[in-house]
Amino acid sequence: MTELFRSVRQLPISLDVDSVAFMNALDKGPRCLNGGAMFGWHSAQEMFCGDSLPKVQCPNHPDAILVEDYRAGDMICPECGLVVGDRVIDVGSEWRTFTNEKATNDPSRVGDAQNPLLNGGDLTTMISKGTGAASFDEFGNSKYQNRRTMSSSDRAMLNAFKEITTMADRINLPRNIIDRTNNLFKQVYEQKSLKGRSNDAIASACLYIACRQEGVPRTFKEICAVSRISKKEIGRCFKLILKALETSVDLITTGDFMSRFCSNLGLPKQVQMAATYIARKAVELDLVPGRSPISVAAAAIYMASQASAEKKTQKEIGDIAGVADVTIRQSYRLIYPRAADLFPPDFKFDTPVDKLPQL
C-alpha cells in the first residue's frame, strides 16, 4: 500500500481538488478502502456539512447509504469505499447491561418506558433520597424522596391504572381486560364528562364494562368486593360512561356465569351442562320474566345439583353467585312446575324430578 501511494505521487494526473490538500491527505494515510476512490478524496466537513446542506454524503455516490465503522469512527461509502466522515461520536451507552438477569433499573434508559396512555412522554424528573441533614424534616422523614415533576392529570391516571390492576388481579382477570379498562378510563378522564365522580368509582365502572365487552362479565357485587365503591355508585357511573362514550355492551345471559359458578362450586361437567340447559329452556319458555340472569342461573344450578349426586345448598350457591337465598327460591319456584321439561334428555338422575325439593 505504501508503494501504491508513492507511485500515485509521481503520476502526472490533473486533479479536481487542491493539490496541496490532496498531498497532505496522502501524508496522513489512506482514507479510503480501495485505491480507485482515492482521487475523489475531499474533506466531508468542508464540502457537505455547510450551513445550507448539513449532510454527510459521498461526492461520487450521493444517494448511497453510508456505512458506519463503529470501531474506527468512520462513515464509509459502500459503493466506492471512500471515507467521507471520521471521528463519529458514538451516542450509545459505555456499558453493557443484562436486564434479563437482574431485576434492577436499566442505566441505558433515561426516564420510564413509554406509556401511550400518558400525555407527558414519561420523561419525568424524580428527586431521589438525599443524604444530608437538610434532606430530612424534624421527624426524620425524607422531604423529597421520590417526588416527581409530573402533571396532575398524568398522576391521577397513573393512580387509577394502579387501582385497576389491583382490582383485576384480585379476581384473576387477564391482561387484555386491564388494557381495555385503562383505555376506557383515559377516554372518560380526557372528556371530563364525569366531573364530580371519584376516580375509583369511574375505574370500577370501566372494569365492569371491559369485562362485559371482552365476553367475561362480572357482577356488580364482584366488582364491589374488590373495590371500595358501593354497588349503587358503580351502577351510576356505568350508565354515565356508556352515554358519554356512546358505546354499548352485550346483554348478559345465564351462560355467561354458569361455567364460573359451577367451577367455583366444584360441580362436575354433567351438572354444569344440565344447569346451562335448564336456564336456557326456562328463558325460551318464558318462565322467568323480569328475573335477572344471575338469579336464573343460580336457580338452575340448584335444581341440577339437587337432581344429581353433587347436591349444593341455596346458601352455598348464593355465596358464589352473590345473590340472596330468597332470590334463588323465588326463581326456583317459577321453574319448578315445568321441571320435567327443563332437563336434557340424556341427564342421569340421582333424584327423580318428582322428588325434587318444593320450596
C-alpha positions as CSV (number, residue, x, y, z in Angstrom):
1,M,0.0,0.0,0.0
2,T,2.9,2.4,0.8
3,E,4.4,1.8,-2.7
4,L,1.0,2.5,-4.2
5,F,0.8,5.9,-2.6
6,R,4.4,6.7,-3.6
7,S,3.6,5.9,-7.2
8,V,0.5,8.0,-7.1
9,R,2.6,11.0,-6.1
10,Q,4.6,10.6,-9.3
11,L,1.5,10.3,-11.7
12,P,1.0,13.3,-13.9
13,I,-2.7,13.5,-13.3
14,S,-4.7,16.7,-13.1
15,L,-6.9,16.5,-10.1
16,D,-10.1,18.4,-9.4
17,V,-9.0,19.3,-5.9
18,D,-6.3,21.5,-4.4
19,S,-3.1,19.6,-5.0
20,V,-1.7,20.7,-1.6
21,A,-4.7,19.5,0.3
22,F,-4.6,16.2,-1.7
23,M,-0.9,15.6,-0.9
24,N,-1.5,16.5,2.8
25,A,-4.3,13.9,2.8
26,L,-1.9,11.3,1.4
27,D,0.6,12.2,4.1
28,K,-1.9,11.4,6.8
29,G,-2.5,8.0,5.4
30,P,-5.1,6.3,3.2
31,R,-8.7,7.4,4.0
32,C,-10.5,5.1,1.5
33,L,-10.9,1.4,1.3
34,N,-9.9,0.9,-2.4
35,G,-7.4,2.7,-4.5
36,G,-9.8,3.8,-7.2
37,A,-11.7,6.1,-4.9
38,M,-8.6,7.8,-3.6
39,F,-8.8,10.5,-6.2
40,G,-12.2,11.6,-5.0
41,W,-11.0,12.4,-1.5
42,H,-12.4,15.6,-0.1
43,S,-13.0,16.9,3.4
44,A,-16.5,15.8,4.2
45,Q,-16.8,18.6,6.8
46,E,-15.9,21.3,4.3
47,M,-18.0,20.1,1.3
48,F,-21.0,18.5,2.9
49,C,-21.5,20.0,6.3
50,G,-22.1,23.6,5.3
51,D,-24.9,25.8,6.6
52,S,-27.1,25.2,3.5
53,L,-26.8,21.4,3.5
54,P,-25.8,19.9,6.9
55,K,-25.5,16.3,5.5
56,V,-22.6,13.9,5.0
57,Q,-22.6,12.1,1.7
58,C,-20.3,10.6,-0.8
59,P,-19.3,13.1,-3.6
60,N,-19.3,10.3,-6.2
61,H,-22.4,8.5,-5.0
62,P,-24.6,11.0,-3.2
63,D,-27.6,8.5,-3.0
64,A,-25.6,5.8,-1.3
65,I,-26.4,4.9,2.3
66,L,-23.2,5.3,4.3
67,V,-21.9,2.5,6.5
68,E,-20.5,3.4,9.9
69,D,-17.4,1.7,11.2
70,Y,-18.0,1.9,14.9
71,R,-14.5,0.8,15.9
72,A,-12.7,3.4,13.8
73,G,-15.5,6.1,13.9
74,D,-15.6,6.4,10.1
75,M,-18.5,6.9,7.7
76,I,-17.7,4.9,4.6
77,C,-19.4,4.8,1.2
78,P,-20.3,1.2,0.3
79,E,-20.1,1.9,-3.4
80,C,-16.5,3.2,-3.7
81,G,-15.1,2.7,-0.2
82,L,-14.5,6.4,0.3
83,V,-14.3,7.6,3.9
84,V,-16.4,10.7,3.9
85,G,-16.5,11.3,7.6
86,D,-14.3,10.5,10.6
87,R,-14.3,10.7,14.3
88,V,-18.0,10.0,14.5
89,I,-19.3,10.2,18.1
90,D,-20.9,7.1,19.5
91,V,-24.1,8.0,21.2
92,G,-24.6,4.6,22.7
93,S,-24.0,3.7,26.3
94,E,-20.5,3.0,27.6
95,W,-21.6,-0.2,29.4
96,R,-23.4,-3.4,28.7
97,T,-26.5,-4.3,30.6
98,F,-28.2,-7.7,31.0
99,T,-31.7,-6.7,32.1
100,N,-33.0,-10.2,31.9
101,E,-30.5,-11.4,34.6
102,K,-31.1,-8.7,37.2
103,A,-34.3,-7.1,38.4
104,T,-32.7,-3.7,38.6
105,N,-33.0,-0.4,36.7
106,D,-31.5,-0.3,33.2
107,P,-28.8,2.5,33.2
108,S,-29.1,2.8,29.4
109,R,-32.6,4.3,29.6
110,V,-33.5,7.8,30.5
111,G,-36.9,8.0,32.0
112,D,-39.6,5.3,32.3
113,A,-40.7,3.1,29.5
114,Q,-43.0,4.9,27.1
115,N,-46.7,4.7,28.1
116,P,-49.1,5.7,25.3
117,L,-51.8,6.3,27.8
118,L,-50.0,9.2,29.4
119,N,-49.5,12.7,27.9
120,G,-46.1,13.6,29.1
121,G,-44.0,11.1,27.2
122,D,-42.8,9.7,30.7
123,L,-39.8,12.0,30.7
124,T,-40.4,12.9,34.3
125,T,-37.9,14.0,36.9
126,M,-37.5,12.2,40.1
127,I,-35.7,13.6,43.1
128,S,-34.2,10.7,44.9
129,K,-33.5,10.3,48.6
130,G,-31.0,12.8,49.9
131,T,-28.1,12.1,52.3
132,G,-27.5,15.4,54.0
133,A,-29.2,16.8,57.2
134,A,-31.3,19.2,55.1
135,S,-32.9,16.3,53.3
136,F,-34.9,15.3,56.4
137,D,-37.6,17.0,58.5
138,E,-37.7,17.3,62.2
139,F,-39.3,13.8,62.4
140,G,-36.5,12.2,60.4
141,N,-38.7,11.7,57.3
142,S,-37.2,12.3,53.9
143,K,-38.5,15.6,52.4
144,Y,-38.1,15.0,48.7
145,Q,-37.9,11.2,48.3
146,N,-39.4,10.0,45.0
147,R,-41.0,13.4,44.3
148,R,-41.8,13.6,40.6
149,T,-42.3,16.6,38.5
150,M,-45.4,15.1,36.8
151,S,-48.6,16.8,35.6
152,S,-51.6,16.3,37.8
153,S,-53.6,14.6,35.0
154,D,-50.9,12.0,34.4
155,R,-50.5,11.5,38.2
156,A,-54.3,10.9,38.5
157,M,-54.3,8.5,35.6
158,L,-51.3,6.5,36.9
159,N,-53.1,6.1,40.3
160,A,-56.2,4.9,38.5
161,F,-54.2,2.5,36.4
162,K,-52.6,1.0,39.6
163,E,-56.1,0.7,41.2
164,I,-57.4,-1.0,38.1
165,T,-54.5,-3.5,38.0
166,T,-55.0,-4.3,41.7
167,M,-58.7,-4.9,41.3
168,A,-58.2,-7.1,38.2
169,D,-55.5,-9.2,40.0
170,R,-57.8,-9.8,42.9
171,I,-60.4,-11.6,40.6
172,N,-57.8,-13.1,38.3
173,L,-58.7,-11.1,35.2
174,P,-56.3,-11.3,32.2
175,R,-54.1,-8.5,30.8
176,N,-56.3,-7.7,27.8
177,I,-59.1,-6.7,30.2
178,I,-56.8,-4.4,32.1
179,D,-55.6,-2.7,28.9
180,R,-59.2,-2.2,27.8
181,T,-60.1,-0.8,31.2
182,N,-57.2,1.6,31.1
183,N,-58.3,2.8,27.6
184,L,-61.8,3.4,28.8
185,F,-60.7,5.3,31.8
186,K,-58.4,7.5,29.7
187,Q,-61.2,8.4,27.3
188,V,-63.6,9.2,30.2
189,Y,-60.9,11.3,32.0
190,E,-60.0,13.3,29.0
191,Q,-63.6,14.1,28.1
192,K,-64.2,15.4,31.6
193,S,-67.8,14.2,31.3
194,L,-67.9,12.6,34.8
195,K,-66.7,15.6,36.8
196,G,-67.6,15.2,40.5
197,R,-67.3,11.5,40.4
198,S,-64.4,9.8,42.2
199,N,-61.7,8.2,40.0
200,D,-62.1,5.0,41.9
201,A,-65.8,4.8,41.1
202,I,-65.0,5.5,37.4
203,A,-62.3,2.9,37.4
204,S,-64.6,0.3,38.9
205,A,-67.3,1.0,36.3
206,C,-64.7,0.9,33.5
207,L,-63.6,-2.5,34.7
208,Y,-67.2,-3.8,34.8
209,I,-67.7,-2.5,31.2
210,A,-64.4,-4.0,30.0
211,C,-65.3,-7.4,31.4
212,R,-68.6,-7.4,29.5
213,Q,-67.1,-6.2,26.3
214,E,-64.4,-8.9,26.4
215,G,-67.0,-11.7,27.0
216,V,-66.1,-12.5,30.6
217,P,-68.7,-10.5,32.5
218,R,-68.5,-10.0,36.3
219,T,-71.4,-9.0,38.6
220,F,-71.6,-5.6,40.3
221,K,-71.1,-7.4,43.6
222,E,-67.9,-9.0,42.4
223,I,-66.6,-5.6,41.4
224,C,-67.7,-4.1,44.7
225,A,-65.9,-6.8,46.6
226,V,-62.5,-5.8,45.1
227,S,-63.1,-2.0,45.3
228,R,-64.1,0.5,47.9
229,I,-67.1,1.7,46.0
230,S,-70.8,0.9,46.6
231,K,-72.8,-1.0,44.0
232,K,-75.1,1.9,43.6
233,E,-72.3,4.3,42.7
234,I,-70.7,1.9,40.3
235,G,-74.1,1.5,38.6
236,R,-74.5,5.2,38.2
237,C,-71.0,5.6,36.7
238,F,-71.7,2.6,34.4
239,K,-74.7,4.3,32.8
240,L,-72.9,7.7,32.6
241,I,-69.9,6.2,30.9
242,L,-72.0,4.3,28.3
243,K,-73.7,7.6,27.5
244,A,-70.6,9.7,27.4
245,L,-68.6,7.3,25.2
246,E,-71.6,6.4,23.1
247,T,-70.8,2.7,23.4
248,S,-72.8,-0.3,24.4
249,V,-72.3,-3.7,26.0
250,D,-73.8,-7.1,25.1
251,L,-76.7,-8.3,27.2
252,I,-75.9,-10.6,30.0
253,T,-77.1,-14.2,29.6
254,T,-77.2,-17.0,32.1
255,G,-74.5,-18.9,30.2
256,D,-72.0,-16.0,30.9
257,F,-71.9,-17.0,34.5
258,M,-72.7,-20.7,34.5
259,S,-69.3,-22.1,33.9
260,R,-67.6,-20.0,36.5
261,F,-70.2,-20.5,39.2
262,C,-70.2,-24.3,38.7
263,S,-66.4,-24.4,38.7
264,N,-66.2,-22.5,41.9
265,L,-68.8,-24.9,43.4
266,G,-66.8,-27.9,42.3
267,L,-69.6,-29.4,40.3
268,P,-68.9,-31.9,37.6
269,K,-69.3,-31.2,33.9
270,Q,-72.6,-33.1,33.6
271,V,-74.2,-30.9,36.3
272,Q,-72.9,-27.8,34.6
273,M,-74.3,-28.8,31.2
274,A,-77.6,-29.6,32.8
275,A,-77.8,-26.3,34.6
276,T,-77.0,-24.4,31.4
277,Y,-79.7,-26.4,29.6
278,I,-82.2,-25.7,32.3
279,A,-81.6,-22.0,32.3
280,R,-81.8,-21.7,28.6
281,K,-85.0,-23.6,28.4
282,A,-86.5,-21.6,31.2
283,V,-85.8,-18.4,29.2
284,E,-87.1,-19.9,26.0
285,L,-90.4,-20.9,27.7
286,D,-90.7,-17.5,29.3
287,L,-90.9,-19.0,32.8
288,V,-88.7,-16.3,34.5
289,P,-89.9,-12.9,33.1
290,G,-88.2,-10.0,34.8
291,R,-85.7,-12.1,36.7
292,S,-82.0,-11.3,36.4
293,P,-79.8,-13.7,34.5
294,I,-77.7,-14.3,37.7
295,S,-80.7,-15.3,39.8
296,V,-82.0,-17.6,37.0
297,A,-78.5,-19.2,36.7
298,A,-78.4,-19.8,40.5
299,A,-81.8,-21.4,40.5
300,A,-80.9,-23.6,37.5
301,I,-77.7,-24.7,39.3
302,Y,-79.7,-25.5,42.5
303,M,-82.2,-27.6,40.5
304,A,-79.5,-29.5,38.6
305,S,-77.4,-30.2,41.7
306,Q,-80.5,-31.5,43.6
307,A,-81.2,-33.9,40.8
308,S,-77.6,-35.2,40.8
309,A,-75.4,-36.8,43.4
310,E,-73.5,-33.5,43.9
311,K,-76.1,-31.6,45.9
312,K,-75.5,-28.0,46.9
313,T,-77.5,-25.8,49.3
314,Q,-79.0,-22.5,48.5
315,K,-76.5,-20.7,50.8
316,E,-73.5,-22.3,49.0
317,I,-74.8,-21.2,45.6
318,G,-75.8,-17.8,46.9
319,D,-72.3,-17.1,48.3
320,I,-70.7,-18.0,44.9
321,A,-73.3,-16.2,42.7
322,G,-73.6,-13.2,45.0
323,V,-77.4,-13.4,45.4
324,A,-79.6,-13.9,48.5
325,D,-81.2,-17.2,49.4
326,V,-84.7,-15.7,48.9
327,T,-83.8,-14.6,45.4
328,I,-82.8,-18.2,44.5
329,R,-86.1,-19.5,46.0
330,Q,-88.2,-17.1,44.0
331,S,-86.6,-18.0,40.7
332,Y,-86.7,-21.7,41.6
333,R,-90.5,-21.6,42.3
334,L,-91.0,-20.2,38.8
335,I,-89.3,-23.0,37.0
336,Y,-90.2,-25.9,39.3
337,P,-93.7,-26.6,37.8
338,R,-92.0,-27.3,34.4
339,A,-89.0,-29.2,35.8
340,A,-89.7,-32.3,33.8
341,D,-89.4,-30.3,30.6
342,L,-86.2,-28.5,31.5
343,F,-83.7,-31.3,32.0
344,P,-81.7,-32.5,29.0
345,P,-82.8,-35.9,27.6
346,D,-79.5,-37.7,28.4
347,F,-79.3,-36.5,32.0
348,K,-78.7,-39.2,34.6
349,F,-81.0,-38.6,37.6
350,D,-79.8,-39.4,41.1
351,T,-83.0,-37.9,42.4
352,P,-86.2,-38.1,40.3
353,V,-88.0,-35.0,39.2
354,D,-90.9,-35.7,41.4
355,K,-88.6,-36.0,44.4
356,L,-87.0,-32.5,43.9
357,P,-87.5,-30.1,46.9
358,Q,-90.6,-27.9,46.7
359,L,-89.6,-24.5,48.2
